[in-house]
Amino acid sequence: MTATFTDLTGNTSPFAFFGRSPALPPDNGGGGSGGGGSPSLPGDTDGDGVADILEMLAGTNPALADDKPVQQGAAIMDAFALTLNFAKPNSDALKVALRLSLPNGYVQDGAVYSILLGEHTESSLVLNAKGASPKANTTLKVTKSTVGTGAKLALAVKKGSLATNLQKFFANKTTAKTGEVFKIPSAVVIQTGGAKFLYVGEIEVQYKATQGKLGKAKNAL
Ligand SMILES: [Ca+2]
């Protein structure tokens, strides 16, 4: 069974602009598993090894090689659940679970997190001593492991407008088949102790749409 992206007025192919960004590598054309191709991030103006979009996330200067975040390795996405509501604006929801290893000198109280998912950014989430950001439509909870430097991040977005920056990863054409698997790049920047630390990762998600109503994507099993 296939589903079509459908807008509020019932048009069945209104999402041509969701086609893969020209800056991204073309689809590998293989279809099926991994049909979304590699989502590696393009553009590194100053050639310092950190893509411009990640420097913008970190608040460093993408044109200055001396100014860049400290690359910390992987942010592992354990879960991803996106619900796009085509019938009602500002009603999209997203829940993401991530794991990473906290940097040296990390202080939870006052740590500032910025998270990139696809081309959607949640910026400047400031934690309290308990690891929670203030109550809002977007919340982040960071739970430190009792042993070692590991931490689990739980990001929740409600009443969002997420389609523009996330749905493009599900549609390399004007329609997408239910069940297709796509890769979504992710990045986390932590500001703590006067330094900026960058983590990157990606997750494979499976897309499912109900015509004119909902589009859902969750991590592929
Ligand atoms: Ca750069």
Boltz pocket constraint, residues with backbone or C-beta under 6 A from the ligand:
constraints:
  - pocket:
      binder: B
      contacts: [[A, 43], [A, 44], [A, 45], [A, 46], [A, 47], [A, 48], [A, 49], [A, 50], [A, 51], [A, 52], [A, 55], [A, 61], [A, 62], [A, 63], [A, 64], [A, 68]]
      max_distance: 6.0
